[in-house]
Amino acid sequence: MRPRVRRATVRPGAAPETNADCILRGAALPRCVRIVPSRGTLIATEHRFAGMTAPHTLPRSMWATLALLTLGWGLNWPMIKMALTGVPVWTFRALCVAAGAVGMFLIARLSGLRIAVPEGQWPGMLLTAFFNVTLWNIFIAYGVHLLPSGRSAILAYTMPLWVVLLSALFLHERITVRRLLGLTLGMGGMGLLIGGEFVGSRSSPAGALFVVSAALSWAVGTVLMKRFPISLPTTSFTAWQLLLGGAPIMVGALGVDWGTWRPLTLKPAIGLGYNMIVGFVICHWAWFQIAKGAPAGVASLSTLMIPVVGVFSGMLVLGERPGWEEYAALVLVILALATVVVPPRPVRR
């Protein structure tokens, strides 16, 4: 692939931007910088590679992963509700994270991937697992138990708002016009769906608080993944996240749910099985693949389609009927998704 080269003068003693600097500040295209001495100055030769995806958008190679994640986690919302009709909250989440951890470690092992966590990276691994897995799973399970699944999905996906703000504060990611537009469109769609239902959620303020807290914890975890990167393949990283973040949940299940277990009927069993295999093995792998491969703001905004799928799958599984708000929100969220998935036109020079 032939690079396009542009020459720019850099002040003596000034360090040129690295690839990481370009990503953090939101450069229009990935680039490599080579320094050439020239008459007392440094000449930065910039290589922009044609065909490479701009960091403001989701890479094309991740589009299929995003589709899988959207459908898998979208349908998961009514499945959580079904499972919780017959399985206690802590036990339900303990079984899910255990299945996810075993499945991901098995995949990593069979694939010959490196599993050992590099020395010095354990603190970052533990911290991200606490927010990504422990807090998220407990908060969201209690929230879905107390609220309708569709409303829970909408509230949970206020997460991109928190990620965009936190990544701007702590990762120095620029809030570009495209991200701001995507955020505005996506939140507008969610606002339409939430509408009058948000007033109804006052009948269970604790449920709404649990779901919003889950969204905030997920956002913090996403930003921490960028702040403390772990040098592991995505599969191995996901396995450790589920194991470490799930350990407190497993202990809690023994203490909180002891003596409340009952034989499963068909619907809770289907919901539990779906969560264990699809929600916690396939979809967790897909999410961490996207979160590690794209800027935090782009990764979070790219998930905005999931709550719409969650609302419509709740209608399908639980017998609800869509109104004009659901269709209008679907259009807005698709447009929001386009702002981070469809790359901008290259600038002609």
Secondary structure, DSSP 8 states (H G I E B T S, - for coil): --EEEEEEEE-TT-----HHHHHHHT-SS-EEEEEEEETTEEEEEEEEETT---TTS--GGGHHHHHHHHHHHHHHHHHHHHHHTTS-HHHHHHHHHHHHHHHHHHHHHHTT---S--TT-HHHHHHHHIIIIIIHHHHHHHHHHHS-HHHHHHHHTTHHHHHHHHHHHHS-----HHHHHHHHHHHHHHHHHHHHHHHHGGG-HHHHHHHHHHHHHHHHHHHHHHHS---S-HHHHHHHHHHHHHHHHHHHHHHHSTT------HHHHHHHHHIIIIIIIIHHHHHHHHHHHS-HHHHHHTTTTHHHHHHHHHHHHH-----HHHHHHHHHHHHHHHHHHS-------
